């Protein structure tokens, strides 16, 4: 049992970096099929149920083989929660709330990090198997809540229309977007948008082939953006600090466990607040592209200063310089949190049309996980051999990334999901053009999707 205790602790540290990402990648191909064929809710229910089951299995393990098997399968099924969740939020949200709600989704990553960090810190000192059984069991706590709550969640109206269940879709839109009025102008407009877009996609796109992602110039651009967003969410320098914060702190002279834990805890809290109030809450005011540029430019400047300070500390070992470096760790994370955290899923989800949405999100996740695994292998070796000089690599990466965002990333704020197609393809295949989203929100649309000041404001459900 002592061997299992030691190994379990080690697995908790290494599995997120090596084991889980590889299984997540494999799972994405399965969850994409389930999400498109059986619905977004079904995929989420499968994920929640299995995560609860295998978290319990891991917690009650009596031998190493059972522990590792449960850990591996749990990692596989987490994709059944991660992939369909932002898709369902995007497709279900009230039109003018879509950006904020989907951006808020991934900010909860920091909340999970806060809970996990303090939980494992508190239980690690327990001199029994409960030091790893408690964290293992808590992995199933939130999926259990999701399993109960998802039952009351409506299915995506777009998925329902795509599967011929138009009346169910209309009822959901009426209930949640128009206070129960099935004939409200907003509901009629949304139904026309959805049906028009899906009719075009059925004629123009393969419903199942992954090659559709690269068949047309518009789809190739979407897929390239998804790959870039996923990969550079890990390779913009933040992965180096987030997974090896202790190593970074050791290089600047902060070695006490108490100080390192405090810094990590405060960092997670500040990241969470920045992602919510500067990122997600301003996503529609500033725009996706602007946030990406602001975030990456801020990281670029911070990284340059951080690198210079690290070089100075390496030769002087000045405590003042060390404290300044810690300050720029917070600043760098702040700029990361305002865009790369909330927009990782939110931007990817909305640039793909319905038919390709699940596959597009899966491509983004695959790119993210591959970048994570590569970073986990390369970063510790580079840090060990060249130390602070490795930061220069990320200064160069961030400079190139700014140029890529400027020329490749289009702005999508102020458009419905169906209208965003026109940004990539030049024409919209939804209903007649609606204009800006404030016209939709305030009901200034007649039955044909044209502006009509006589139409009253649509009340929120």
MIFI-521137 format. One record per residue (C-alpha): residue number from 0; residue in three letters; x, y, z. Coordinates in nm, 4 decimals, decimal comma. Each point is the difference from the previous one (the first is absolute). Layout:
BEGIN
    i   aa         u         v         w
  NUM  ALA         X         Y         Z
...
END
This chain:
BEGIN
    i   aa         u         v         w
    0  UNK    0,0000    0,0000    0,0000
    1  UNK    0,2910    0,2350    0,0618
    2  UNK    0,1110   -0,0613   -0,3593
    3  UNK   -0,3497    0,0848   -0,1220
    4  UNK   -0,0031    0,3152    0,2140
    5  UNK    0,3315    0,1188   -0,1434
    6  UNK   -0,0965   -0,0872   -0,3577
    7  UNK   -0,3439    0,1585    0,0302
    8  UNK    0,1540    0,3262    0,1106
    9  UNK    0,2398   -0,0145   -0,2929
   10  UNK   -0,2815   -0,0825   -0,2441
   11  UNK   -0,1979    0,3012    0,1211
   12  UNK    0,2956    0,2155   -0,0970
   13  UNK    0,0858   -0,1661   -0,3323
   14  UNK   -0,3304   -0,1254   -0,1420
   15  UNK   -0,1367    0,3441   -0,0900
   16  UNK    0,3207    0,0672   -0,1941
   17  UNK    0,0444   -0,3278   -0,1876
   18  UNK   -0,2736   -0,2623    0,0383
   19  UNK   -0,3194    0,2027   -0,0102
   20  UNK    0,0731    0,2165   -0,3099
   21  UNK    0,0715   -0,3044   -0,2182
   22  UNK   -0,3256   -0,1661    0,1021
   23  UNK   -0,1919    0,3221   -0,0480
   24  UNK    0,1196    0,0173   -0,3603
   25  UNK   -0,1247   -0,3531   -0,0712
   26  UNK   -0,3319    0,0731    0,1706
   27  UNK   -0,0623    0,3103   -0,2116
   28  UNK   -0,0670   -0,2089   -0,3103
   29  UNK   -0,2668   -0,1962    0,1869
   30  UNK   -0,1631    0,2967    0,1708
   31  UNK   -0,0223    0,1892   -0,3302
   32  UNK   -0,2124   -0,2799   -0,1446
   33  UNK   -0,2188   -0,0248    0,3108
   34  UNK   -0,0426    0,3773    0,0162
   35  UNK   -0,1179    0,0258   -0,3617
   36  UNK   -0,1974   -0,3245   -0,0168
   37  UNK   -0,1686   -0,0204    0,3401
   38  UNK    0,0101    0,3587    0,1228
   39  UNK    0,2082    0,2329    0,2132
   40  UNK   -0,1889   -0,0962    0,3171
   41  UNK    0,0539   -0,3713   -0,0542
   42  UNK    0,3752    0,0449   -0,0342
   43  UNK    0,0100    0,2048    0,3196
   44  UNK   -0,2052   -0,2577    0,1901
   45  UNK    0,2347   -0,2783   -0,1095
   46  UNK    0,2973    0,2069    0,1132
   47  UNK   -0,1467    0,0939    0,3375
   48  UNK   -0,1157   -0,3543    0,0797
   49  UNK    0,3296   -0,1661   -0,0897
   50  UNK    0,2107    0,2637    0,1751
   51  UNK   -0,1935   -0,0564    0,3222
   52  UNK    0,0287   -0,3781   -0,0331
   53  UNK    0,3728   -0,0098   -0,0679
   54  UNK    0,0809    0,2664    0,2593
   55  UNK   -0,1594   -0,2315    0,2566
   56  UNK    0,1870   -0,2968   -0,1469
   57  UNK    0,3275    0,1876    0,0300
   58  UNK   -0,0741    0,1082    0,3575
   59  UNK   -0,0763   -0,3536    0,1207
   60  UNK    0,2907   -0,1650   -0,1844
   61  UNK    0,1702   -0,2757    0,1963
   62  UNK    0,2890   -0,0545   -0,2405
   63  UNK    0,2114    0,1982   -0,2404
   64  UNK   -0,1483   -0,1589   -0,3132
   65  UNK   -0,3542    0,1061    0,0922
   66  UNK    0,1142    0,3525    0,0836
   67  UNK    0,1781    0,0471   -0,3329
   68  UNK   -0,2877   -0,1510   -0,1995
   69  UNK   -0,2563    0,2259    0,1677
   70  UNK    0,2223    0,3043   -0,0530
   71  UNK    0,0464   -0,0804   -0,3671
   72  UNK   -0,3694   -0,0598   -0,0709
   73  UNK   -0,0965    0,3108    0,1954
   74  UNK    0,2331    0,2057   -0,2179
   75  UNK   -0,1602   -0,1490   -0,3094
   76  UNK   -0,3551    0,0939    0,0970
   77  UNK    0,0744    0,3551    0,1108
   78  UNK   -0,0091    0,0899   -0,3701
   79  UNK   -0,3696   -0,0897    0,0042
   80  UNK   -0,0474    0,2992    0,2292
   81  UNK    0,2549    0,2414   -0,1431
   82  UNK   -0,0942   -0,0262   -0,3684
   83  UNK   -0,3825    0,0350   -0,0070
   84  UNK   -0,0339    0,2479    0,2884
   85  UNK    0,1141    0,3205   -0,1790
   86  UNK   -0,1884   -0,1108   -0,3118
   87  UNK   -0,3265   -0,0332    0,1902
   88  UNK    0,0513    0,3332    0,1760
   89  UNK    0,0640    0,1751   -0,3313
   90  UNK   -0,2925   -0,1583   -0,1833
   91  UNK   -0,2441    0,0508    0,2859
   92  UNK    0,0928    0,3485    0,1205
   93  UNK   -0,2073    0,3102   -0,0604
   94  UNK    0,1579    0,1655   -0,3077
   95  UNK    0,1454    0,3065    0,1693
   96  UNK    0,1167   -0,1992    0,3030
   97  UNK    0,1797   -0,2696   -0,1987
   98  UNK    0,3473    0,1510    0,0140
   99  UNK    0,0016    0,0645    0,3740
  100  UNK   -0,1526   -0,3344    0,0967
  101  UNK    0,2306   -0,2104   -0,2144
  102  UNK    0,3029    0,2019    0,1100
  103  UNK   -0,0968   -0,0504    0,3647
  104  UNK    0,0038   -0,3765   -0,0535
  105  UNK    0,3771   -0,0430   -0,0090
  106  UNK    0,0656    0,2495    0,2793
  107  UNK   -0,1206   -0,2740    0,2356
  108  UNK    0,3308   -0,1713   -0,0808
  109  UNK    0,1576    0,2277    0,2585
  110  UNK   -0,2659   -0,0821    0,2577
  111  UNK    0,0785   -0,3678   -0,0487
  112  UNK    0,3685    0,0777    0,0333
  113  UNK   -0,0591    0,1828    0,3280
  114  UNK   -0,2032   -0,2880    0,1437
  115  UNK    0,2465   -0,2656   -0,1181
  116  UNK    0,3086    0,1877    0,1187
  117  UNK   -0,1242    0,0604    0,3514
  118  UNK   -0,1612   -0,3433    0,0289
  119  UNK    0,3160   -0,1890   -0,0915
  120  UNK    0,2102    0,2306    0,2152
  121  UNK   -0,2224   -0,0716    0,2983
  122  UNK   -0,0153   -0,3759   -0,0489
  123  UNK    0,3593   -0,0664   -0,1010
  124  UNK    0,1132    0,0107    0,3634
  125  UNK   -0,2546   -0,2628    0,1071
  126  UNK    0,1984   -0,3062    0,0981
  127  UNK   -0,2412   -0,2532   -0,1470
  128  UNK   -0,1532   -0,1010   -0,3320
  129  UNK   -0,2570    0,2784    0,0431
  130  UNK    0,2699    0,2407   -0,1163
  131  UNK   -0,0787   -0,1157   -0,3539
  132  UNK   -0,3457   -0,1517    0,0468
  133  UNK   -0,1576    0,3369    0,0895
  134  UNK    0,1289    0,1859   -0,3108
  135  UNK   -0,0928   -0,3016   -0,2130
  136  UNK   -0,3529   -0,0019    0,1379
  137  UNK   -0,0425    0,3751   -0,0409
  138  UNK    0,0662   -0,0383   -0,3732
  139  UNK   -0,3521   -0,1380   -0,0225
  140  UNK   -0,1688    0,2714    0,2083
  141  UNK   -0,0573    0,2581   -0,2727
  142  UNK   -0,0889   -0,2602   -0,2680
  143  UNK   -0,2610   -0,1320    0,2452
  144  UNK   -0,1549    0,3467    0,0218
  145  UNK    0,0127    0,0245   -0,3795
  146  UNK   -0,1684   -0,3388   -0,0322
  147  UNK   -0,2917    0,1227    0,2093
  148  UNK   -0,0220    0,3401   -0,1687
  149  UNK    0,0359   -0,1084   -0,3634
  150  UNK   -0,3343   -0,1805    0,0218
  151  UNK   -0,1721    0,3389    0,0271
  152  UNK    0,2062    0,1566   -0,2774
  153  UNK   -0,1679    0,0402   -0,3412
  154  UNK    0,1581   -0,1503   -0,3105
  155  UNK    0,1599    0,2211   -0,2625
  156  UNK   -0,2702    0,1485   -0,2289
  157  UNK    0,2405   -0,0286   -0,2920
  158  UNK    0,0549   -0,3705    0,0634
  159  UNK   -0,3765   -0,0509    0,0223
  160  UNK   -0,0619    0,1799   -0,3309
  161  UNK    0,2789   -0,1989   -0,1654
  162  UNK   -0,1782   -0,3195    0,1064
  163  UNK   -0,3453    0,1076   -0,1161
  164  UNK   -0,1372    0,0975    0,3422
  165  UNK   -0,0914    0,3560   -0,0907
  166  UNK   -0,2936    0,0436    0,2355
  167  UNK    0,2110   -0,1028    0,2982
  168  UNK    0,2639    0,2509   -0,1054
  169  UNK   -0,2599    0,2765   -0,0348
  170  UNK   -0,1403   -0,0789    0,3429
  171  UNK    0,3441    0,0223    0,1610
  172  UNK    0,0773    0,3301   -0,1725
  173  UNK   -0,3381    0,1371    0,1043
  174  UNK    0,0456   -0,1083    0,3613
  175  UNK    0,3521    0,1296    0,0483
  176  UNK    0,0183    0,2889   -0,2477
  177  UNK   -0,3510    0,1445   -0,0206
  178  UNK   -0,1835   -0,0632    0,3262
  179  UNK   -0,2000   -0,2905   -0,1444
  180  UNK   -0,1303    0,1775   -0,3125
  181  UNK    0,0550   -0,2515   -0,2824
  182  UNK   -0,0908    0,2620   -0,2627
  183  UNK    0,2227    0,2775    0,1298
  184  UNK    0,1980    0,1785   -0,2742
  185  UNK    0,3257   -0,1071    0,1609
  186  UNK   -0,1026   -0,3666   -0,0010
  187  UNK   -0,1150    0,0190   -0,3627
  188  UNK    0,3235    0,1687   -0,0962
  189  UNK    0,2191   -0,2531    0,1803
  190  UNK   -0,1887   -0,2937   -0,1500
  191  UNK    0,0356    0,1475   -0,3486
  192  UNK    0,3723    0,0582    0,0577
  193  UNK    0,0576   -0,3532    0,1248
  194  UNK   -0,2091   -0,1737   -0,2663
  195  UNK    0,1527    0,2038   -0,2817
  196  UNK    0,3555   -0,0683    0,1123
  197  UNK   -0,0569   -0,3715    0,0595
  198  UNK   -0,1685   -0,0432   -0,3373
  199  UNK    0,3033    0,1501   -0,1719
  200  UNK    0,2432   -0,2072    0,2073
  201  UNK   -0,1870   -0,3219   -0,0787
  202  UNK    0,0515    0,0672   -0,3703
  203  UNK    0,3547    0,1348    0,0174
  204  UNK    0,1752   -0,1955    0,2760
  205  UNK    0,0601   -0,3601    0,0966
  206  UNK   -0,1731   -0,0831    0,3251
  207  UNK    0,2624   -0,2525    0,1121
  208  UNK    0,3314    0,0416   -0,1841
  209  UNK    0,2854    0,1626    0,1891
  210  UNK    0,1476    0,1011   -0,3364
  211  UNK   -0,2758    0,2605   -0,0218
  212  UNK    0,2092    0,2061    0,2401
  213  UNK    0,2543    0,0658   -0,2767
  214  UNK   -0,2121   -0,0317   -0,3151
  215  UNK   -0,0714    0,3694   -0,0609
  216  UNK    0,2107    0,3147    0,0575
  217  UNK   -0,2460    0,1182    0,2673
  218  UNK    0,0170   -0,3303    0,1856
  219  UNK    0,3775   -0,0127   -0,0259
  220  UNK    0,0204    0,3447    0,1575
  221  UNK   -0,2344   -0,1024    0,2816
  222  UNK    0,1990   -0,3164    0,0658
  223  UNK    0,3309    0,1858   -0,0060
  224  UNK   -0,1332    0,2470    0,2573
  225  UNK   -0,1189   -0,2882    0,2196
  226  UNK    0,3442   -0,1627   -0,0158
  227  UNK    0,1759    0,3291    0,0771
  228  UNK   -0,2299    0,0840    0,2914
  229  UNK    0,0400   -0,3472    0,1494
  230  UNK    0,3756   -0,0326   -0,0468
  231  UNK    0,0954    0,3497    0,1134
  232  UNK   -0,2260   -0,0168    0,3025
  233  UNK    0,2802   -0,2299    0,1217
  234  UNK    0,2932    0,1469   -0,1932
  235  UNK   -0,0312    0,3706    0,0731
  236  UNK    0,2200   -0,0351    0,3075
  237  UNK   -0,2696   -0,0507    0,2600
  238  UNK    0,0407   -0,3775    0,0047
  239  UNK    0,3577    0,0465    0,1152
  240  UNK   -0,1110    0,1884    0,3098
  241  UNK   -0,3291   -0,1733    0,0764
  242  UNK    0,1377   -0,3543    0,0107
  243  UNK    0,3484    0,0799    0,1267
  244  UNK   -0,0680    0,2916    0,2326
  245  UNK    0,2041   -0,1579    0,2781
  246  UNK    0,3005   -0,0372   -0,2298
  247  UNK   -0,0344    0,3621   -0,1114
  248  UNK   -0,0265    0,1207    0,3606
  249  UNK    0,3050   -0,2056    0,0943
  250  UNK    0,2033    0,1742   -0,2706
  251  UNK   -0,0772    0,3386    0,1569
  252  UNK    0,0688   -0,1053    0,3577
  253  UNK   -0,3510   -0,0679    0,1358
  254  UNK    0,0370   -0,3552    0,1300
  255  UNK   -0,2134   -0,0168    0,3158
  256  UNK   -0,3056   -0,2225   -0,0502
  257  UNK   -0,2225    0,2433    0,1907
  258  UNK    0,0952    0,2938   -0,2221
  259  UNK   -0,0367   -0,2031   -0,3184
  260  UNK   -0,3441   -0,1256    0,1016
  261  UNK   -0,1151    0,3518    0,0866
  262  UNK    0,1212    0,1374   -0,3337
  263  UNK   -0,1693   -0,2809   -0,1920
  264  UNK   -0,3279    0,0492    0,1876
  265  UNK   -0,0031    0,3760   -0,0524
  266  UNK    0,0951   -0,0478   -0,3639
  267  UNK   -0,2950   -0,2309   -0,0658
  268  UNK   -0,2423    0,2418    0,1662
  269  UNK    0,1292    0,3036   -0,1904
  270  UNK   -0,0121   -0,1955   -0,3269
  271  UNK   -0,3601   -0,0998    0,0625
  272  UNK   -0,1087    0,3567    0,0747
  273  UNK    0,1822    0,1365   -0,3058
  274  UNK   -0,1502   -0,2648   -0,2282
  275  UNK   -0,3513    0,0802    0,1210
  276  UNK   -0,0080    0,3770    0,0368
  277  UNK    0,2511    0,1122   -0,2632
  278  UNK   -0,0336   -0,2855   -0,2481
  279  UNK   -0,3470   -0,1540   -0,0052
  280  UNK   -0,1928    0,3088    0,1091
  281  UNK    0,1630    0,2223   -0,2639
  282  UNK    0,0022   -0,2494   -0,2860
  283  UNK   -0,2904    0,1681   -0,1809
  284  UNK    0,1123    0,3541    0,0720
  285  UNK    0,3632   -0,0379   -0,1067
  286  UNK   -0,0404   -0,2907   -0,2402
  287  UNK    0,1761   -0,3332   -0,0318
  288  UNK    0,2780    0,1155   -0,2301
  289  UNK    0,0765    0,3056    0,2126
  290  UNK    0,0203   -0,2106    0,3160
  291  UNK    0,2333   -0,2483   -0,1681
  292  UNK    0,2277    0,2817   -0,1166
  293  UNK   -0,0082    0,1813    0,3345
  294  UNK    0,0717   -0,3230    0,1848
  295  UNK    0,2854   -0,1148   -0,2218
  296  UNK    0,1628    0,3438   -0,0226
  297  UNK   -0,0167    0,0307    0,3780
  298  UNK    0,1572   -0,3429    0,0423
  299  UNK    0,2714    0,0901   -0,2511
  300  UNK    0,1038    0,3149    0,1873
  301  UNK   -0,0239   -0,1743    0,3380
  302  UNK    0,2072   -0,2929   -0,1227
  303  UNK    0,2746    0,2279   -0,1290
  304  UNK    0,0224    0,1769    0,3358
  305  UNK   -0,0242   -0,3303    0,1867
  306  UNK    0,2850   -0,1438   -0,2090
  307  UNK    0,2194    0,3035    0,0633
  308  UNK   -0,0680   -0,0153    0,3738
  309  UNK    0,0754   -0,3734    0,0048
  310  UNK    0,3322    0,0611   -0,1744
  311  UNK    0,0856    0,2667    0,2562
  312  UNK   -0,0984   -0,2222    0,2914
  313  UNK    0,2075   -0,2865   -0,1383
  314  UNK    0,3137    0,2082    0,0405
  315  UNK   -0,0846    0,2172    0,3031
  316  UNK   -0,2423   -0,2116    0,2100
  317  UNK   -0,1585    0,3261    0,1128
  318  UNK   -0,3102   -0,0537    0,2203
  319  UNK   -0,1550    0,3146   -0,1470
  320  UNK    0,0371   -0,1360   -0,3516
  321  UNK   -0,1475   -0,3316    0,1131
  322  UNK   -0,3098    0,1729    0,1360
  323  UNK   -0,0360    0,1973   -0,3232
  324  UNK    0,0054   -0,3264   -0,1953
  325  UNK   -0,2839   -0,1364    0,2131
  326  UNK   -0,1940    0,3182   -0,0734
  327  UNK    0,0410   -0,0535   -0,3732
  328  UNK   -0,1160   -0,3592    0,0385
  329  UNK   -0,3317    0,1454    0,1170
  330  UNK   -0,0038    0,2578   -0,2797
  331  UNK    0,0725   -0,2610   -0,2664
  332  UNK   -0,2753   -0,2237    0,1325
  333  UNK   -0,2392    0,2959    0,0083
  334  UNK    0,0455    0,0634   -0,3700
  335  UNK   -0,0352   -0,3709   -0,0756
  336  UNK   -0,3193   -0,0261    0,2033
  337  UNK   -0,1855    0,2815   -0,1751
  338  UNK   -0,0084   -0,1769   -0,3379
  339  UNK    0,1690   -0,3383   -0,0294
  340  UNK   -0,1999   -0,1444    0,2891
  341  UNK   -0,3543    0,1221   -0,0825
  342  UNK    0,0322   -0,0079   -0,3795
  343  UNK    0,1673   -0,3384   -0,0454
  344  UNK   -0,3381   -0,1683   -0,0468
  345  UNK   -0,2215    0,3052   -0,0527
  346  UNK    0,1756    0,1197   -0,3159
  347  UNK    0,0510   -0,3468   -0,1454
  348  UNK   -0,3626   -0,1023    0,0483
  349  UNK   -0,1469    0,2981   -0,1810
  350  UNK    0,2262    0,0072   -0,3074
  351  UNK   -0,1166   -0,3438   -0,1162
  352  UNK   -0,3425   -0,0601   -0,1586
  353  UNK   -0,2328   -0,2481    0,1693
  354  UNK    0,1005   -0,2977   -0,2152
  355  UNK    0,3701    0,0409    0,0820
  356  UNK   -0,0294    0,1394    0,3519
  357  UNK    0,0658   -0,3214    0,1921
  358  UNK    0,2868   -0,0988   -0,2282
  359  UNK    0,1477    0,3493    0,0168
  360  UNK   -0,0063    0,0087    0,3790
  361  UNK    0,1585   -0,3456    0,0078
  362  UNK    0,2820    0,1210   -0,2269
  363  UNK    0,0632    0,2878    0,2400
  364  UNK    0,0134   -0,2383    0,2959
  365  UNK    0,2328   -0,2410   -0,1817
  366  UNK    0,2320    0,2900   -0,0776
  367  UNK   -0,0156    0,1088    0,3647
  368  UNK    0,0772   -0,3447    0,1388
  369  UNK    0,2828   -0,0662   -0,2457
  370  UNK    0,1500    0,3374    0,0886
  371  UNK   -0,0368   -0,0865    0,3676
  372  UNK    0,1751   -0,3364   -0,0319
  373  UNK    0,2831    0,1442   -0,2113
  374  UNK    0,0459    0,2830    0,2469
  375  UNK    0,0076   -0,2364    0,2947
  376  UNK    0,2871   -0,1879   -0,1634
  377  UNK    0,1962    0,2968   -0,1347
  378  UNK   -0,0403    0,2647    0,2711
  379  UNK    0,1686   -0,1751    0,2948
  380  UNK    0,2965   -0,1022   -0,2153
  381  UNK    0,0434    0,3530   -0,1348
  382  UNK   -0,0386    0,1612    0,3421
  383  UNK    0,2548   -0,2380    0,1497
  384  UNK    0,2592    0,0601   -0,2721
  385  UNK   -0,0322    0,3675   -0,0939
  386  UNK   -0,2114    0,1502    0,2793
  387  UNK   -0,1310    0,3512   -0,0582
  388  UNK    0,1345    0,0058   -0,3581
  389  UNK   -0,2880   -0,2300   -0,0922
  390  UNK   -0,2366    0,2949    0,0563
  391  UNK    0,1474    0,1664   -0,3092
  392  UNK   -0,1586   -0,2734   -0,2130
  393  UNK   -0,3434    0,1023    0,1217
  394  UNK    0,0721    0,3681   -0,0583
  395  UNK    0,0549   -0,0909   -0,3659
  396  UNK   -0,3099   -0,2216   -0,0084
  397  UNK   -0,2184    0,2775    0,1441
  398  UNK    0,1324    0,2513   -0,2546
  399  UNK   -0,0927   -0,2339   -0,2867
  400  UNK   -0,3359   -0,0778    0,1591
  401  UNK   -0,0960    0,3682    0,0057
  402  UNK    0,0557    0,0182   -0,3762
  403  UNK   -0,2025   -0,3186   -0,0586
  404  UNK   -0,2948    0,1289    0,2040
  405  UNK    0,0072    0,3358   -0,1765
  406  UNK   -0,0214   -0,1476   -0,3485
  407  UNK   -0,1931   -0,3240    0,0569
  408  UNK   -0,2532    0,0417    0,2819
  409  UNK   -0,3270    0,1691   -0,1099
  410  UNK   -0,2275    0,1855    0,2400
  411  UNK   -0,3266   -0,1822    0,0749
  412  UNK   -0,1712    0,2226    0,2550
  413  UNK   -0,3428    0,1381   -0,0885
  414  UNK   -0,1004   -0,2949   -0,2201
  415  UNK   -0,2231   -0,3016    0,0466
  416  UNK    0,1565   -0,3436   -0,0397
  417  UNK   -0,1482   -0,0301   -0,3474
  418  UNK    0,1168    0,3471   -0,1060
  419  UNK    0,3599   -0,0813    0,0933
  420  UNK    0,0093   -0,2305   -0,3033
  421  UNK   -0,0022    0,3082   -0,2217
  422  UNK    0,3256    0,1199    0,1564
  423  UNK    0,1751   -0,3108   -0,1311
  424  UNK   -0,2033   -0,0806   -0,3111
  425  UNK   -0,1161    0,3416   -0,1173
  426  UNK   -0,3715   -0,0846    0,0077
  427  UNK   -0,2471   -0,0832    0,2752
  428  UNK   -0,2385   -0,2907   -0,0473
  429  UNK   -0,2255    0,0721    0,2946
  430  UNK   -0,3081    0,2209   -0,0064
  431  UNK   -0,0058    0,3462   -0,1539
  432  UNK    0,2723    0,2092    0,1565
  433  UNK   -0,0860    0,1064    0,3502
  434  UNK    0,2425    0,2815    0,0493
  435  UNK    0,1572    0,0373    0,3408
  436  UNK   -0,0871   -0,2153    0,2956
  437  UNK   -0,1524    0,2914    0,1877
  438  UNK   -0,2785   -0,0045   -0,2612
  439  UNK   -0,0655   -0,3619    0,0922
  440  UNK    0,0116    0,0588    0,3725
  441  UNK   -0,2403    0,2916   -0,0120
  442  UNK   -0,2336   -0,1726   -0,2423
  443  UNK    0,0411    0,2525   -0,2833
  444  UNK   -0,0691   -0,2712   -0,2602
  445  UNK   -0,3149   -0,0865   -0,1880
  446  UNK   -0,1032   -0,3495   -0,1076
  447  UNK    0,2338    0,0124   -0,3009
  448  UNK    0,3074    0,0877    0,2016
  449  UNK   -0,0096    0,3688   -0,1022
  450  UNK    0,0182    0,2914    0,2368
  451  UNK   -0,3364    0,1120    0,1308
  452  UNK   -0,0182    0,2634    0,2709
  453  UNK   -0,3603   -0,0978    0,0721
  454  UNK    0,1052   -0,3323    0,1413
  455  UNK    0,0279    0,0221    0,3771
  456  UNK    0,2911   -0,1027    0,2088
  457  UNK    0,0435   -0,3721    0,0465
  458  UNK   -0,0051   -0,0847    0,3668
  459  UNK    0,2625   -0,2265    0,1444
  460  UNK   -0,1173   -0,3353    0,1287
END
